[in-house]
């Protein structure tokens, strides 16, 4: 029997004044004549973002939600090349430790999804260097929270760069230049435009990286509509991981705007996934990517509760019977 555990992304539509992504542009930073004062302001924003993340986790705990994606924008300008001498970590270490301790105490799975400009398969050395810098930032945040960073950062394979096959192999080639600790942090998601589930599995199996199955992306970008024959391979990529299998569930906004995320989740598509994967592994953590954030999770749970084959195990987890 498989336990399905639901989570959502970064922000709540119910918790007010709790943005974990408050920011300051570099242009605004430059406008503050006293550099130390400007850095202090950045540090205050970062501390506020982390404390708001803690508020979000407390909100989640009230609804027994134990799977959550943190915002990558916790520390604004942390990886900006003009601020490479800034020790952004020291002023927020206690905030990060408090956040991690709360999550650990309540058995919460937290992870990140770095922005799309973080690409391992780039042919440009400067972009690769910047990508590694951003990944290191995520690694340091996780370590400062007291987590083992292993398998907590989702990436896409990258761009096509006019030749998809060569770009796919370039990921494999460039992987050797990625620091070992960061290698262990990464998990790969199939995307909606370039790299299919099959493409990603080729890389994941070759480099021993867990595969995150995004069902919406598969619907938008697939060779074979039926993903069942590939599921066993997805499961196998998680062998040896300290974390359960992870998947992403979202729904198309419309037929015309198929790749954009809808406000809520199509319960029938999700139930089809559940029925087809039940019994394949002990646990699957399902990350809801919907515009209505936690409301999308709450609505999905209410729909699931009334299904004859769903047996709720907690307010945000269930099994198929």
C-alpha positions as CSV (number, residue, x, y, z in Angstrom):
1,X,0.0,0.0,0.0
2,X,1.3,3.4,-1.0
3,X,1.0,6.5,1.2
4,X,0.4,9.7,-0.8
5,X,1.5,12.9,1.0
6,X,0.4,16.3,-0.3
7,X,2.3,19.6,-0.2
8,X,2.3,22.9,-2.0
9,X,4.7,25.7,-3.1
10,X,6.3,28.6,-1.3
11,X,3.3,30.8,-0.3
12,X,-0.1,30.7,1.3
13,X,-3.2,32.5,0.0
14,X,-4.7,32.3,3.5
15,X,-1.9,33.6,5.7
16,X,-1.7,37.3,5.3
17,X,1.5,39.4,5.3
18,X,3.7,36.4,5.2
19,X,5.7,36.6,1.9
20,X,8.9,34.6,2.0
21,X,10.1,36.4,-1.2
22,X,10.4,40.1,-0.2
23,X,13.2,41.5,-2.2
24,X,15.3,44.5,-3.1
25,X,16.7,45.2,-6.6
26,X,20.4,45.8,-7.1
27,X,19.4,49.2,-8.6
28,X,17.7,50.1,-5.3
29,X,20.7,48.7,-3.4
30,X,23.0,51.1,-5.3
31,X,20.8,54.1,-4.5
32,X,21.5,53.7,-0.8
33,X,24.8,55.6,-0.4
34,X,25.9,53.9,2.8
35,X,26.9,50.4,1.7
36,X,26.8,49.0,5.3
37,X,23.2,50.4,5.7
38,X,22.2,48.8,2.4
39,X,23.6,45.5,3.5
40,X,21.8,45.8,6.8
41,X,18.6,46.4,4.9
42,X,19.1,43.2,2.8
43,X,19.8,41.3,6.0
44,X,16.6,42.5,7.6
45,X,14.6,41.5,4.5
46,X,16.3,38.0,4.6
47,X,15.4,37.6,8.3
48,X,11.8,38.6,7.6
49,X,11.6,36.1,4.7
50,X,12.9,33.3,6.9
51,X,10.6,34.2,9.8
52,X,7.6,34.3,7.3
53,X,8.7,30.9,6.1
54,X,8.5,29.7,9.8
55,X,5.0,31.2,10.0
56,X,4.1,29.3,6.9
57,X,5.3,26.0,8.4
58,X,3.3,26.7,11.6
59,X,0.2,27.3,9.4
60,X,0.9,24.1,7.6
61,X,1.3,22.2,10.9
62,X,-2.2,23.4,11.9
63,X,-3.5,21.5,8.8
64,X,-1.1,18.6,9.2
65,X,0.8,19.5,5.9
66,X,4.3,18.2,6.2
67,X,5.6,18.7,2.6
68,X,6.6,22.2,1.4
69,X,8.7,24.0,-1.1
70,X,10.7,26.9,0.2
71,X,11.1,30.1,-1.8
72,X,14.5,30.4,-3.5
73,X,14.4,34.1,-2.8
74,X,14.9,34.0,0.9
75,X,18.1,36.1,0.7
76,X,17.8,38.8,-1.9
77,X,20.9,39.5,-4.0
78,X,22.8,36.7,-2.2
79,X,24.4,35.5,-5.4
80,X,24.8,38.9,-7.2
81,X,28.3,39.2,-8.5
82,X,28.7,42.7,-7.1
83,X,28.1,41.4,-3.6
84,X,30.5,38.4,-3.6
85,X,32.2,39.8,-0.5
86,X,29.0,40.0,1.5
87,X,28.7,37.5,4.3
88,X,25.0,37.1,4.1
89,X,24.9,33.9,6.2
90,X,26.1,35.1,9.6
91,X,23.3,37.5,10.3
92,X,20.6,34.9,9.5
93,X,22.1,31.7,10.9
94,X,19.9,31.7,13.9
95,X,16.8,32.3,11.8
96,X,17.7,29.4,9.5
97,X,18.5,27.1,12.4
98,X,15.1,27.9,14.0
99,X,13.3,27.2,10.7
100,X,15.1,23.9,10.3
101,X,14.6,22.8,13.9
102,X,10.8,23.4,13.6
103,X,10.7,21.4,10.4
104,X,12.8,18.6,11.8
105,X,10.7,18.4,15.1
106,X,7.5,18.0,13.1
107,X,8.9,15.7,10.5
108,X,8.4,18.1,7.6
109,X,10.0,17.6,4.2
110,X,11.3,20.9,2.7
111,X,13.0,21.5,-0.6
112,X,13.9,24.1,-3.2
113,X,13.3,24.5,-7.0
114,X,16.0,27.0,-8.2
115,X,15.1,29.3,-11.0
116,X,15.1,28.3,-14.7
117,X,18.3,30.2,-15.4
118,X,20.2,27.6,-13.4
119,X,21.4,25.3,-16.1
120,X,24.0,22.6,-16.0
121,X,24.1,21.9,-19.8
122,X,25.0,25.4,-20.9
123,X,27.8,25.7,-23.4
124,X,28.9,29.0,-21.8
125,X,31.4,28.8,-18.9
126,X,30.1,32.0,-17.2
127,X,26.5,30.8,-17.1
128,X,27.7,27.5,-15.7
129,X,29.8,29.3,-13.1
130,X,26.7,31.4,-12.1
131,X,24.5,28.3,-12.0
132,X,26.9,26.6,-9.6
133,X,27.0,29.7,-7.4
134,X,23.2,29.7,-7.2
135,X,23.2,26.0,-6.4
136,X,25.8,26.5,-3.7
137,X,23.6,29.2,-2.1
138,X,20.8,26.6,-1.8
139,X,23.2,24.1,-0.4
140,X,24.4,26.5,2.2
141,X,20.9,27.4,3.3
142,X,19.9,23.7,3.7
143,X,23.1,23.0,5.7
144,X,22.4,26.1,7.9
145,X,18.9,24.7,8.6
146,X,20.5,21.6,9.8
147,X,19.4,19.4,6.9
148,X,21.2,16.9,4.9
149,X,20.9,18.6,1.5
150,X,20.7,15.3,-0.4
151,X,18.0,15.3,-3.1
152,X,16.4,18.6,-2.0
153,X,16.8,20.8,-5.1
154,X,14.8,20.2,-8.3
155,X,16.3,21.1,-11.7
156,X,15.4,20.8,-15.3
157,X,17.9,19.4,-17.7
158,X,18.3,22.8,-19.4
159,X,18.0,24.3,-22.9
160,X,18.1,22.7,-26.3
161,X,20.8,25.2,-27.6
162,X,19.8,24.3,-31.2
163,X,20.8,20.7,-30.9
164,X,18.9,18.7,-28.3
165,X,21.0,15.5,-28.5
166,X,24.3,17.4,-28.0
167,X,22.8,19.5,-25.2
168,X,21.6,16.3,-23.5
169,X,25.1,14.8,-23.6
170,X,26.6,18.2,-22.5
171,X,24.7,17.8,-19.2
172,X,26.4,14.5,-18.7
173,X,29.8,16.0,-19.6
174,X,29.3,19.1,-17.4
175,X,28.2,17.0,-14.5
176,X,31.7,16.0,-13.7
177,X,32.5,19.7,-13.0
178,X,29.7,20.0,-10.5
179,X,30.9,19.7,-6.9
180,X,30.1,16.4,-5.3
181,X,27.9,17.9,-2.5
182,X,25.8,19.8,-5.0
183,X,25.6,16.7,-7.2
184,X,23.9,14.9,-4.3
185,X,21.5,17.8,-3.8
186,X,20.0,17.7,-7.3
187,X,17.0,15.8,-8.5
188,X,15.7,16.1,-12.1
189,X,12.3,17.0,-13.4
190,X,10.9,16.5,-16.9
191,X,9.9,19.8,-18.5
192,X,7.0,20.9,-20.8
193,X,9.0,21.9,-23.8
194,X,12.5,20.3,-24.4
195,X,13.2,17.2,-22.3
196,X,10.7,14.4,-22.0
197,X,10.5,11.9,-19.2
198,X,12.4,9.5,-21.4
199,X,15.2,12.0,-21.9
200,X,15.4,12.7,-18.2
201,X,15.5,9.0,-17.3
202,X,18.4,8.5,-19.6
203,X,20.4,11.1,-17.7
204,X,19.1,10.0,-14.2
205,X,20.0,6.4,-14.8
206,X,23.4,7.2,-16.2
207,X,24.3,9.6,-13.4
208,X,22.4,8.1,-10.5
209,X,20.0,11.1,-10.0
210,X,16.4,10.7,-8.7
211,X,13.7,11.5,-11.3
212,X,10.8,13.8,-10.3
213,X,7.8,13.0,-12.5
214,X,5.8,16.0,-13.5
215,X,2.5,14.7,-15.0
216,X,1.4,18.1,-16.4
217,X,4.7,18.5,-18.2
218,X,4.4,15.0,-19.5
219,X,1.0,15.8,-21.0
220,X,2.4,18.8,-22.7
221,X,5.6,17.2,-24.0
222,X,5.7,13.5,-24.5
223,X,6.5,10.9,-27.1
224,X,4.3,8.3,-25.7
225,X,1.1,9.4,-23.9
226,X,1.1,6.3,-21.7
227,X,3.7,6.8,-18.9
228,X,3.0,3.4,-17.2
229,X,5.9,1.6,-18.8
230,X,8.3,4.3,-17.5
231,X,7.0,4.4,-13.9
232,X,9.0,1.4,-12.7
233,X,12.2,3.2,-14.0
234,X,11.2,6.4,-12.1
235,X,10.8,4.4,-8.9
236,X,14.1,2.8,-9.4
237,X,16.0,6.1,-9.6
238,X,15.0,6.7,-5.9
239,X,16.6,3.5,-4.7
240,X,19.0,4.5,-1.9
241,X,17.6,8.0,-1.5
242,X,16.9,9.1,2.1
243,X,13.7,10.7,0.9
244,X,10.5,9.2,-0.6
245,X,9.7,9.5,-4.3
246,X,8.5,13.0,-5.3
247,X,6.1,14.0,-8.1
248,X,4.6,17.2,-9.3
249,X,0.9,17.7,-10.0
250,X,-0.6,20.7,-11.7
251,X,-3.4,21.2,-14.3
252,X,-3.5,23.2,-17.5
253,X,-5.0,26.7,-17.2
254,X,-6.9,26.1,-20.5
255,X,-6.6,24.2,-23.8
256,X,-5.3,27.4,-25.4
257,X,-2.9,28.1,-22.5
258,X,-2.1,24.4,-21.8
259,X,1.4,24.9,-20.2
260,X,0.3,27.4,-17.6
261,X,-0.8,26.3,-14.2
262,X,-4.5,26.4,-13.3
263,X,-5.8,27.8,-10.0
264,X,-6.7,24.3,-8.8
265,X,-6.0,20.6,-9.5
266,X,-8.0,18.4,-11.8
267,X,-9.0,15.7,-9.4
268,X,-9.7,13.1,-12.1
269,X,-6.2,13.4,-13.5
270,X,-4.7,13.1,-10.1
271,X,-6.9,10.1,-9.1
272,X,-5.8,8.4,-12.4
273,X,-2.2,8.8,-11.3
274,X,-2.9,7.5,-7.8
275,X,-4.7,4.4,-9.1
276,X,-1.9,3.6,-11.6
277,X,0.9,3.9,-9.0
278,X,-0.7,2.6,-5.9
279,X,1.3,-0.3,-4.5
280,X,4.4,0.6,-6.6
281,X,6.3,2.0,-3.6
282,X,5.8,2.8,0.1
283,X,5.3,6.6,-0.2
284,X,4.9,9.3,-2.9
285,X,5.2,12.9,-2.0
286,X,3.0,15.0,-4.3
287,X,3.8,18.6,-4.8
288,X,0.8,20.7,-5.9
289,X,1.8,23.5,-8.3
290,X,-1.3,25.6,-8.5
291,X,-2.0,29.3,-8.5
292,X,-4.2,29.0,-5.4
293,X,-1.4,27.4,-3.4
294,X,-2.8,26.0,-0.1
295,X,-6.4,26.5,-1.2
296,X,-5.7,24.2,-4.1
297,X,-4.5,21.6,-1.6
298,X,-7.5,22.1,0.7
299,X,-10.0,21.8,-2.2
300,X,-8.3,18.6,-3.5
301,X,-8.4,17.0,-0.1
302,X,-12.1,17.7,0.2
303,X,-12.7,16.1,-3.2
304,X,-10.6,13.1,-2.2
305,X,-12.4,12.6,1.1
306,X,-15.6,11.7,-0.8
307,X,-14.0,9.2,-3.1
308,X,-14.9,5.5,-2.3
309,X,-11.3,4.3,-2.8
310,X,-9.6,7.0,-0.8
311,X,-8.8,6.4,2.9
312,X,-7.4,9.5,4.6
313,X,-4.4,8.8,6.9
314,X,-4.1,12.4,8.0
315,X,-5.4,15.8,7.0
316,X,-3.0,15.8,4.0
317,X,-2.1,12.2,3.3
318,X,-4.1,9.2,2.1
319,X,-4.0,5.7,0.7
320,X,-5.9,4.0,-2.2
321,X,-8.0,1.0,-1.2
